[in-house]
Amino acid sequence: MPALLHRHASLLVFLLALVLWEFACRTLHVPEYILPAPTKIWHAARELGAARWAEHLFATLEVALAGYAVAICLALPLAVAITRSALLSRIVMPWLVVIQSTPIVAVAPIIVVTLGAGVLPRVVITTMIAFFPLVVSTALGLASVPAELIELSRSLRATTARQYWQIRMPFAVPYLFSALKVSITLAIVGAVVAEFVAAEKGLGYLILFTTSSFKIPVAFAALALLVISSLLLYGLVQWLHRRLFPWSQGAQH
């Protein structure tokens, strides 16, 4: 029994929090527009209908996964390039820091005005948010190879491509997947931010619309679905890491 409790401690704490939340809302008569009870949220979610939820969820996931894929395609070659060239690293890294330091909420309306109100600006916004951790972490992993291994590969006349594929990339795998897990959650954030600025469907749009019309239980349900989606995508990346590269588990530490 103690082992079972220890294994499911997080779930038990979550269920206890829901019970206390429901109890507090009922006992203190908290207005629904301030904090709806979990049962109110559940009923509001059911009333909206599975088809509507699926439409908004797929719209958000479409943008999030597209931006995530673009971020990966841009970040990995750039990480390789800046580890190969110290000059390029000195040129590019400050700009990456500037981009990361710029509040994306402030830039998002400008991007929408420039690129239009379609899917493209939302993908660009998502890519900008998910991009930075991938570049920095992958470059750090590629640069973490012991110098003696690089010298040994050079003494054996290994090509640069072979050096990266057989030596640097295996060292970078734990760093890469750590960044992939962080970036997939950031991609969901980016998609929601983009939907706040310009969208006609999506969970972010639904939250914005329902809060403006004081349908707070629906907004909480959309928020819960966002959290669940983010956790599932995070778990999927973690599963891929364990499945494809089991030897690298814990290697970063």
PESUL-V254849 format. One record per residue. RES is the residue in one letter. SS is DSSP state (hx for helix, st for strand, lp for the rest). PHI is phi in radians with two decimals (NA if undefined). Layout:
BEGIN
RES_SS_PHI / RES_SS_PHI
END
This chain:
BEGIN
M_lp_NA / P_hx_-1.02 / A_hx_-1.13 / L_hx_-1.13 / L_hx_-1.12 / H_hx_-1.13 / R_hx_-1.18 / H_lp_-1.93 / A_hx_-1.08 / S_hx_-1.09 / L_hx_-1.12 / L_hx_-1.14 / V_hx_-1.12 / F_hx_-1.10 / L_hx_-1.13 / L_hx_-1.11 / A_hx_-1.10 / L_hx_-1.11 / V_hx_-1.11 / L_hx_-1.14 / W_hx_-1.07 / E_hx_-1.08 / F_hx_-1.10 / A_hx_-1.13 / C_hx_-1.13 / R_hx_-1.30 / T_hx_-1.26 / L_hx_-1.55 / H_lp_0.95 / V_lp_-1.21 / P_lp_-1.05 / E_lp_-1.08 / Y_lp_-1.34 / I_lp_-1.70 / L_lp_-2.64 / P_lp_-1.28 / A_lp_-1.25 / P_hx_-0.95 / T_hx_-1.17 / K_hx_-1.14 / I_hx_-1.11 / W_hx_-1.10 / H_hx_-1.14 / A_hx_-1.14 / A_hx_-1.15 / R_hx_-1.18 / E_hx_-1.17 / L_hx_-1.18 / G_lp_1.70 / A_hx_-1.11 / A_hx_-1.12 / R_hx_-1.16 / W_hx_-1.09 / A_hx_-1.10 / E_hx_-1.07 / H_hx_-1.22 / L_hx_-1.13 / F_hx_-1.14 / A_hx_-1.11 / T_hx_-1.21 / L_hx_-1.14 / E_hx_-1.04 / V_hx_-1.21 / A_hx_-1.09 / L_hx_-1.25 / A_hx_-1.15 / G_hx_-1.11 / Y_hx_-1.12 / A_hx_-1.12 / V_hx_-1.11 / A_hx_-1.05 / I_hx_-1.14 / C_hx_-1.10 / L_hx_-1.51 / A_hx_-1.27 / L_hx_-1.14 / P_hx_-1.07 / L_hx_-1.17 / A_hx_-1.10 / V_hx_-1.10 / A_hx_-1.12 / I_hx_-1.33 / T_hx_-1.41 / R_hx_-1.45 / S_lp_-2.25 / A_hx_-1.14 / L_hx_-1.13 / L_hx_-1.09 / S_hx_-1.07 / R_hx_-1.17 / I_hx_-1.40 / V_hx_-1.42 / M_hx_-1.01 / P_hx_-1.04 / W_hx_-1.18 / L_hx_-1.12 / V_hx_-1.13 / V_hx_-1.08 / I_hx_-1.09 / Q_hx_-1.18 / S_hx_-1.39 / T_lp_-1.33 / P_lp_-1.04 / I_hx_-1.17 / V_hx_-1.13 / A_hx_-1.34 / V_hx_-1.45 / A_hx_-0.95 / P_hx_-1.08 / I_hx_-1.15 / I_hx_-1.10 / V_hx_-1.14 / V_hx_-1.12 / T_hx_-1.27 / L_hx_-1.75 / G_lp_1.70 / A_lp_-1.82 / G_lp_-1.57 / V_hx_-1.31 / L_hx_-0.95 / P_hx_-1.09 / R_hx_-1.20 / V_hx_-1.17 / V_hx_-1.09 / I_hx_-1.08 / T_hx_-1.10 / T_hx_-1.07 / M_hx_-1.08 / I_hx_-1.32 / A_hx_-1.48 / F_hx_-1.30 / F_hx_-1.05 / P_hx_-1.04 / L_hx_-1.14 / V_hx_-1.14 / V_hx_-1.15 / S_hx_-1.19 / T_hx_-1.15 / A_hx_-1.09 / L_hx_-1.11 / G_hx_-1.15 / L_hx_-1.14 / A_lp_-1.53 / S_lp_-1.51 / V_lp_-1.16 / P_lp_-1.00 / A_hx_-1.04 / E_hx_-1.14 / L_hx_-1.20 / I_hx_-1.13 / E_hx_-1.12 / L_hx_-1.12 / S_hx_-1.12 / R_hx_-1.20 / S_hx_-1.15 / L_lp_-1.57 / R_lp_1.06 / A_lp_-1.28 / T_lp_-1.22 / T_hx_-1.07 / A_hx_-1.08 / R_hx_-1.21 / Q_hx_-1.06 / Y_hx_-1.22 / W_hx_-1.24 / Q_hx_-1.75 / I_hx_-2.06 / R_hx_-1.23 / M_hx_-1.08 / P_hx_-1.02 / F_hx_-1.18 / A_hx_-1.46 / V_hx_-0.97 / P_hx_-1.06 / Y_hx_-1.13 / L_hx_-1.08 / F_hx_-1.28 / S_hx_-1.08 / A_hx_-1.20 / L_hx_-1.09 / K_hx_-1.20 / V_hx_-1.18 / S_hx_-1.20 / I_hx_-1.19 / T_hx_-1.27 / L_hx_-1.16 / A_hx_-1.11 / I_hx_-1.11 / V_hx_-1.04 / G_hx_-1.08 / A_hx_-1.10 / V_hx_-1.19 / V_hx_-1.04 / A_hx_-1.11 / E_hx_-1.23 / F_hx_-1.10 / V_hx_-1.49 / A_lp_-2.69 / A_lp_-2.90 / E_lp_-2.00 / K_lp_-2.76 / G_lp_2.18 / L_hx_-1.18 / G_hx_-1.11 / Y_hx_-1.07 / L_hx_-1.13 / I_hx_-1.09 / L_hx_-1.10 / F_hx_-1.18 / T_hx_-1.25 / T_hx_-1.21 / S_hx_-1.20 / S_lp_-1.84 / F_lp_1.06 / K_lp_-1.65 / I_hx_-1.13 / P_hx_-1.02 / V_hx_-1.15 / A_hx_-1.08 / F_hx_-1.14 / A_hx_-1.13 / A_hx_-1.11 / L_hx_-1.10 / A_hx_-1.10 / L_hx_-1.16 / L_hx_-1.09 / V_hx_-1.10 / I_hx_-1.09 / S_hx_-1.07 / S_hx_-1.10 / L_hx_-1.15 / L_hx_-1.14 / L_hx_-1.17 / Y_hx_-1.06 / G_hx_-1.12 / L_hx_-1.12 / V_hx_-1.11 / Q_hx_-1.11 / W_hx_-1.12 / L_hx_-1.08 / H_hx_-1.07 / R_hx_-1.14 / R_hx_-1.29 / L_hx_-1.55 / F_lp_-2.32 / P_hx_-1.10 / W_hx_-1.19 / S_hx_-1.65 / Q_lp_-1.11 / G_lp_1.37 / A_lp_-1.17 / Q_lp_-1.19 / H_lp_-1.65
END
